[in-house]
Amino acid sequence: MRRIYTIGETVLDILFKNKLPFTAKAGGACLNSAVTLGRLNLPVCFVGEYGMDEVGNIIDLFLKDNHVSTQYVYRYYNGKSTLALAFLNENNDASYDFYKIYPEQRLAIDFPSIQQDDIVLFGSIYAITLEVRKKLMEFVSEANRKKAIVIYDPNFRKQHLHELVKLKPLIIENFSHADIVRGSNEDFSFILGADDADEAYAEIMKHCRNLLYTANKKGVFIRSPGISMTLPVKSINPVSTIGAGDNFNAGIVYSLYRHNIGHGDLETLDEKMWETIVGTAVEFATHVCMSYDNYISEEFAKGYTL
C-alpha cells in the first residue's frame, strides 16, 4: 500500500495574544501536515522525535488519536520536548521563541522501507539541522532512488538569516532532492534574493522541475516545464496564520494521493490537474487560517473522501 511520510520537528505551540497565553497545540510544520492527513484517513506516518515527558505524552496521544502512525518517532529521556511560544500580532501573524533541550543522541530510529510512489514531505529548520541531517538525507536519497515523490518546503524564518551563509548550501542540496518545491515569497526572498516567482524559478529549476510559490494575497504561482500559471486566493481576515503553509502542503499530498498521481506522472501534469492540486491546497490553508488550530477540523475533513 502506498504510504505518506512527513519528517520534521515537534513542538508544543503556546499561543499568545496581547501578551497573554490562551491556548496550546501540538505543532511543528510537518507534524501539522501529518495531523491533517490523518484526519483525512490517509496512511500517514510522522517521522520525528520528542521526549518521554508529559508534553511528549500529550503530543504522542494526540497523533495517535488523529490516525497518525508514530512507529518512526524517537522518544528520548535525556532531554525535554520542545516548546514554541507563538506571539500573534494585530494581523494574527506569528513570531516565535523556541525552548529546546535535546539529548546528545538524535533521531535514533530505523527509518521505514520506502516504496515507489510513496510520498515524502520534509522541510523547515529540521531539514537543515546538522544533528539529524545525515540520517534524514539518507532516507530522502533512498526515496529518490525508489522513485517516491519528494516534496520540500524550506519554511525559512527570518531569525535564521544570520546563519544563511552556512545554511544556504544545505537548502540548495534539499532542492536537488525534491520533485516539488513549495515555498512562500518570503522564503525565496530570504534564501535567493528573489523578488517574484519567475526569479525564484530561474534558480529552483537548476535543481528541481516543479515550483509552487505562494505569495499571500497575490495568489499561488505554478512553475514547471511548459507551465506558468497563477491562481487566486480568497480574501479573508485570518484568525491565525499558524499552520497555513503546512496545510497547503497537506493539500498537495492529499491531491497526489487521491488522484493516484505517481512519480512518473509528474512530468505530464497538465494545467487542469495543477489547478486541482493547488485549489485543494488553498482550501486547506484558508480553512486553517479561520481558527487557532494548526490543522483542518474533523468536520471539514468529512467533506473530502477518497
Buried (B, 14 or more C-beta within 10 A) or exposed (E): EBBBBBBBBBBBBBBBBEEEEEEBBBBBBBBBBBBBBBBBEBBBBBBBBBBBBEBBBBBBEBBEEBBBBBEBBBBBEEBBBBBBBBBBEEEBBBEBEBEEEBBEEBBEBEBBEBEBBBBBBBBBBBBBBEEBBEBBBEBBEBBBEBBBBBBBBBBBBEEBEEEEEEBBEBBBBBBEBBBBBBBBBBBBBBBBEBEBBEBBBEBBBEBBBBBBBBBEEBBBBBBBEEEEBBBEBEEEEBBBBBBBBBBBBBBBBBBBBBBEBBBEBBEEBEEEBBBBBBBBBBBBBBBBBBBBBBBBBEEBBEEBEE
